Amino acid sequence: MKKTTASVMKSVSRQRAVAPPKVGQMPLLRTEIEILAADADNLKKIAGAAALFISQLDFAALPRDAVAPAAALAGLIDKMSDEGMAEALQLIKNTRRTNAYPDRRARH
């Protein structure tokens, strides 16, 4: 018996169906989403800081062993969307404004 495309699609969609979360699972899911959102913000801040760092590097002055990792980082930064990079740079700019990264020279 040959299956039609429609019957195959129905079968696949039934297999992918996910049961709704149980009432007791909602707080756990909310917490997990909050953790993932915080991680995403931190990763964007890292990307913004890395972009600023790379933009200030003089590749000619880097030690030979540091050139490949710096180039790899620059390549990853270049792959970010313009919107994603703008958000990352804005997040790092806001973080610097709130003095979350104090000047380490002040300690010495």
C-alpha positions in Angstrom: 0.0 0.0 0.0 1.5 3.3 -1.1 1.3 6.2 1.3 0.3 9.6 0.1 2.3 12.7 1.0 -0.5 13.9 3.1 -0.7 10.7 5.2 3.1 10.7 5.7 3.0 14.4 6.8 0.2 13.6 9.3 2.2 10.6 10.6 5.3 12.8 11.1 3.4 15.6 12.7 1.8 13.1 15.2 5.3 11.7 16.0 6.6 15.2 16.7 3.7 16.3 18.9 4.8 17.2 22.4 2.6 16.8 25.4 1.9 20.1 27.2 3.8 20.5 30.4 2.2 19.4 33.6 1.2 22.1 36.1 4.0 21.3 38.5 6.6 21.6 35.6 5.8 25.2 34.8 8.0 26.8 37.5 10.9 24.6 36.5 10.4 25.5 32.8 10.2 29.2 33.7 13.4 28.9 35.7 15.1 27.1 32.8 14.0 29.8 30.4 15.3 32.5 32.7 18.7 30.7 32.9 18.9 30.4 29.2 18.0 34.0 28.7 20.7 35.1 31.1 23.2 32.8 29.4 22.2 34.4 26.0 22.8 37.9 27.4 26.2 36.9 28.8 27.2 35.3 25.5 26.2 38.5 23.7 28.2 40.5 26.2 31.2 38.2 25.5 30.7 38.7 21.8 30.6 42.5 22.2 33.7 42.5 24.4 35.5 40.2 22.0 34.6 42.4 19.0 35.9 45.5 20.8 39.1 43.6 21.8 39.7 42.4 18.2 39.1 45.9 16.8 41.9 47.2 19.0 44.4 44.5 18.2 47.5 45.1 16.1 47.8 41.6 14.5 51.4 42.4 13.4 52.4 42.9 17.1 50.8 39.6 18.3 53.0 36.7 19.3 53.0 34.1 16.5 51.1 31.6 18.6 48.3 34.1 19.2 47.6 35.0 15.6 45.6 31.9 14.7 43.2 32.1 17.7 42.8 35.9 17.2 42.0 35.3 13.5 39.5 32.5 14.5 37.8 34.9 16.9 37.7 37.6 14.3 36.2 35.2 11.8 33.5 34.1 14.3 32.7 37.8 15.0 32.4 38.5 11.3 29.8 35.7 11.0 27.4 37.4 13.4 24.5 39.2 11.9 24.6 43.0 11.9 21.6 43.0 14.3 23.2 40.5 16.7 26.5 42.5 16.7 24.7 45.8 17.3 22.8 44.2 20.3 26.1 42.7 21.6 27.9 46.0 21.4 25.0 47.8 23.0 24.9 45.3 25.9 28.7 45.7 26.5 28.4 49.4 26.3 25.6 49.4 28.9 27.6 47.1 31.1 30.6 49.4 31.0 28.4 52.3 31.8 27.1 50.7 34.9 30.7 50.0 36.0 30.2 46.3 36.1 33.8 46.0 34.8 35.7 48.4 37.2 39.1 49.7 36.1 41.6 47.1 37.4 44.3 49.8 37.6 42.5 51.5 40.4 43.2 48.5 42.7 47.0 48.8 42.5 
